[in-house]
Amino acid sequence: MSESETPRSKWRAAIKGLAPSWLLEARRNQVMRPYDLSIVVRRESLLQHWFSKHVLRLYYPPSLVSRQNTVERWAATHLRHELPTLYHFDIHITDHCNLNCRGCGHFSNLCDPSFLDLDAFRSDMAAMAAKLRVEQIYLLGGEPLLHPQVSEFIREARKHFPETRIYVVTNGSLVMRQDDEFWQALADTRTILMCDAYPIGLPVDAVNSKGEEMGVVIEWTDERGLFFKVPLDLTGSQDPSDSYRRCSGINNCPMYKDGRLYPCAYTSYIEVFKERFGIDGLEATDTDSISVLEHCTSELIEFITKPVPFCRNCDFDHFEVFEWGRTERKIEEWT
């Protein structure tokens, strides 16, 4: 039996699968209460936002993996004959970034320049669309606007996911340098441009005006004056099930990379961190991700809704919020 599948964790998962949505939400409130996660985007009204932060004094993000319980999922797949629903996944079209934030959770500040091949992306989108219904997709990096073919990626994503909410997620610094083809691709495909509101003097008004002129929806995150980190435990001594439970909506954000689905950016890009700092033993194995082509839809959902062995490296007891800044590429930014 693997470390991530103890009898206790299986019992918890079985009970959770039968629990009504309101009970799961209440439990998540309790788990997330100690954390100030106002930097995480929430899709709620201004009144709900205010109530969460100032009355309940919590700000928890909902799951980015699945928002269906076991009964809802069974009804969708067996009664309505729908594909299982994955709420969200990220895919890098570049790994590197021009902003280089301290403690980047995708290790983009450690990556060499790397651009996703358009043909590979086309195959990736076809594979995912054949297996899963997806609510939203983030095309990001790294900084996606560094890719010279970003407009083609936007159009290709929409071909395969005609009803999905698709976002290009950018740090905002390169938006006003994009040509009309970029803006037209966003408008034609109803793709949302999400800009991170970093404290670097971004041309917010100009971006918003350009979006209005071109018929493109622009969204800004809350101000990114704060970052958070889930420290990496290099000894791997954390409880995987507990880490996974506490990670919901924080780092537990499915990633697609090289034909495989990962539970988070840590597992998909940990090799970058490992090679940079010469750390032995810290790695994501094949048991920390799943091949999309080689597994059926139910196996994909089952995998992505459970902890993986790498979860033992995530130290939620020392969850930390810190002021945004530029990286010095020191190991302490992640540990």
ZATORTI-566343 format. One line per 2 residues: number of its first residue (from 1); their letters; for each residue x, y, z of C-alpha. Coordinates in steps of 0.02 Angstrom, whole numbers. Example, Ala and Ser with C-alpha at 12.3 -4.5 7.8 and 13.67 -1.06 7.14 Angstrom:
2
1 = as = 615:-225:390  684:-53:357
END
This chain:
335
1 = ms = 0:0:0  71:169:-48
3 = es = 104:308:78  -34:410:-2
5 = et = -167:271:15  -180:225:199
7 = pr = -340:143:267  -380:306:353
9 = sk = -363:409:193  -472:284:98
11 = wr = -606:295:233  -599:486:226
13 = aa = -614:486:37  -765:369:42
15 = ik = -856:477:170  -812:636:76
17 = gl = -880:564:-86  -1052:542:-8
19 = ap = -1055:709:83  -1168:849:19
21 = sw = -1084:1000:-58  -1132:1118:86
23 = ll = -1044:1007:212  -886:1001:108
25 = ea = -889:1191:92  -907:1210:281
27 = rr = -760:1093:308  -655:1188:183
29 = nq = -695:1350:275  -628:1275:434
31 = vm = -469:1211:351  -431:1376:264
33 = rp = -473:1491:410  -291:1519:465
35 = yd = -236:1577:293  -248:1748:214
37 = ls = -273:1703:31  -340:1868:-35
39 = iv = -215:1857:-176  -311:1709:-248
41 = vr = -442:1755:-378  -620:1712:-326
43 = re = -771:1724:-439  -893:1806:-321
45 = sl = -989:1967:-306  -919:2119:-215
47 = lq = -1041:2086:-73  -986:1904:-56
49 = hw = -804:1959:-65  -830:2087:73
51 = fs = -929:1965:181  -795:1831:165
53 = kh = -652:1946:214  -731:2059:344
55 = vl = -871:1958:425  -813:1778:412
57 = rl = -632:1836:413  -580:1700:293
59 = yy = -540:1691:110  -537:1514:46
61 = pp = -526:1465:-137  -641:1327:-200
63 = sl = -567:1170:-277  -488:1186:-448
65 = vs = -494:998:-475  -676:948:-462
67 = rq = -834:1029:-396  -938:872:-416
69 = nt = -961:750:-274  -969:564:-311
71 = ve = -1158:562:-332  -1158:713:-449
73 = rw = -1019:637:-552  -1109:470:-567
75 = aa = -1270:555:-622  -1178:657:-754
77 = th = -1084:511:-829  -1214:371:-812
79 = lr = -1380:461:-829  -1335:608:-941
81 = he = -1193:515:-1028  -1073:662:-1011
83 = lp = -885:656:-996  -822:678:-817
85 = tl = -790:860:-775  -618:925:-730
87 = yh = -645:1100:-666  -479:1174:-720
89 = fd = -307:1141:-790  -154:1246:-830
91 = ih = -37:1223:-976  127:1316:-1002
93 = it = 158:1384:-1175  321:1454:-1108
95 = dh = 417:1401:-952  521:1558:-927
97 = cn = 464:1731:-874  522:1911:-890
99 = ln = 465:1964:-716  554:1836:-607
101 = cr = 453:1844:-447  530:1784:-284
103 = gc = 472:1609:-239  378:1576:-401
105 = gh = 273:1420:-376  303:1366:-556
107 = fs = 492:1389:-541  484:1503:-694
109 = nl = 621:1613:-619  737:1462:-631
111 = cd = 689:1405:-806  791:1428:-963
113 = ps = 694:1499:-1113  574:1366:-1173
115 = fl = 429:1376:-1297  294:1244:-1319
117 = dl = 280:1175:-1495  114:1216:-1578
119 = da = 92:1040:-1650  122:965:-1478
121 = fr = -6:1085:-1405  -132:1034:-1538
123 = sd = -109:851:-1488  -121:897:-1304
125 = ma = -286:986:-1327  -358:845:-1432
127 = am = -310:716:-1300  -388:814:-1157
129 = aa = -547:856:-1254  -574:672:-1296
131 = kl = -566:619:-1114  -633:759:-1005
133 = rv = -758:900:-1001  -664:1053:-936
135 = eq = -738:1208:-858  -587:1323:-878
137 = iy = -412:1323:-950  -267:1439:-912
139 = ll = -136:1466:-1049  11:1530:-951
141 = gg = 192:1504:-904  309:1576:-871
143 = ep = 249:1726:-967  141:1668:-1114
145 = ll = 159:1832:-1209  342:1791:-1236
147 = hp = 287:1656:-1358  290:1722:-1538
149 = qv = 143:1609:-1585  30:1651:-1438
151 = se = -114:1700:-1555  -111:1529:-1637
153 = fi = -115:1442:-1469  -270:1541:-1422
155 = re = -361:1490:-1581  -307:1309:-1565
157 = ar = -369:1296:-1386  -541:1360:-1436
159 = kh = -555:1234:-1580  -544:1091:-1457
161 = fp = -641:1169:-1314  -783:1270:-1392
163 = et = -880:1295:-1230  -740:1307:-1101
165 = ri = -688:1469:-1017  -513:1499:-1085
167 = yv = -392:1625:-1012  -223:1692:-1061
169 = vt = -141:1731:-894  -6:1865:-903
171 = ng = 95:1974:-786  33:2121:-890
173 = sl = 202:2196:-932  198:2147:-1117
175 = vm = 13:2170:-1156  27:2339:-1242
177 = rq = 166:2273:-1355  52:2142:-1435
179 = dd = -4:2163:-1615  -183:2170:-1677
181 = ef = -182:1985:-1721  -162:1944:-1536
183 = wq = -311:2053:-1490  -414:1985:-1634
185 = al = -378:1806:-1582  -440:1845:-1407
187 = ad = -597:1929:-1473  -637:1796:-1604
189 = tr = -619:1654:-1480  -700:1739:-1329
191 = ti = -539:1710:-1233  -517:1812:-1074
193 = lm = -355:1906:-1043  -316:1892:-857
195 = cd = -183:2011:-795  -92:1991:-631
197 = ay = -93:2158:-540  89:2160:-488
199 = pi = 154:2321:-405  263:2369:-554
201 = gl = 170:2518:-627  67:2421:-753
203 = pv = -31:2523:-884  -201:2469:-816
205 = da = -304:2605:-900  -220:2579:-1068
207 = vn = -247:2391:-1061  -429:2412:-1013
209 = sk = -456:2539:-1152  -375:2425:-1281
211 = ge = -483:2281:-1223  -640:2385:-1240
213 = em = -587:2445:-1412  -553:2267:-1474
215 = gv = -702:2183:-1388  -593:2082:-1271
217 = vi = -639:2042:-1091  -500:2098:-973
219 = ew = -491:2035:-794  -368:2091:-661
221 = td = -322:1992:-507  -321:2071:-336
223 = er = -163:2173:-308  -14:2057:-298
225 = gl = 74:2145:-155  81:1981:-63
227 = ff = 136:1808:-115  117:1646:-19
229 = kv = 218:1488:-14  191:1310:40
231 = pl = 370:1266:93  451:1114:16
233 = dl = 499:985:146  659:913:73
235 = tg = 649:765:193  477:713:129
237 = sq = 410:687:305  236:764:287
239 = dp = 73:665:286  22:656:101
241 = sd = -165:644:138  -161:793:256
243 = sy = -59:897:133  -179:857:-8
245 = rr = -331:903:97  -256:1070:147
247 = cs = -198:1107:-29  -370:1115:-110
249 = gi = -380:1274:-215  -206:1333:-165
251 = nn = -68:1238:-253  -181:1092:-303
253 = cp = -207:1160:-478  -200:1025:-614
255 = my = -62:1046:-743  -47:966:-915
257 = kd = 129:936:-976  204:818:-1105
259 = gr = 49:708:-1118  27:689:-931
261 = ly = -90:766:-803  -9:825:-641
263 = pc = -94:881:-481  6:1043:-468
265 = ay = 152:1145:-533  267:1077:-398
267 = ts = 253:900:-465  265:949:-648
269 = yi = 416:1064:-632  509:1001:-479
271 = ev = 652:942:-590  694:1124:-626
273 = fk = 712:1158:-439  807:997:-408
275 = er = 934:1029:-545  959:1211:-496
277 = fg = 1003:1170:-315  1077:996:-340
279 = id = 956:906:-224  956:716:-222
281 = gl = 797:618:-189  674:758:-222
283 = ea = 582:707:-379  413:672:-453
285 = td = 399:494:-517  273:417:-636
287 = td = 159:388:-486  142:577:-465
289 = si = 60:603:-635  -47:506:-758
291 = sv = -41:480:-945  -197:552:-1026
293 = le = -189:442:-1180  -159:280:-1086
295 = hc = -300:295:-959  -488:304:-966
297 = ts = -588:453:-906  -637:379:-739
299 = el = -455:335:-701  -402:514:-739
301 = ie = -531:588:-620  -494:459:-486
303 = fi = -308:500:-497  -324:688:-492
305 = tk = -443:687:-343  -324:593:-228
307 = pv = -155:631:-150  5:576:-236
309 = pf = 168:522:-155  247:693:-187
311 = cr = 120:772:-68  236:716:73
313 = nc = 352:859:22  225:999:54
315 = df = 237:1078:227  72:1165:264
317 = dh = 115:1188:448  237:1323:392
319 = fe = 127:1404:261  194:1581:236
321 = vf = 135:1746:165  268:1870:111
323 = ew = 287:2033:17  306:2019:-171
325 = gr = 481:2052:-238  608:2000:-369
327 = te = 696:1834:-351  873:1810:-288
329 = rk = 859:1626:-340  900:1564:-165
331 = ie = 834:1397:-104  754:1482:46
333 = ew = 623:1556:-70  543:1383:-80
335 = t = 591:1299:85
END
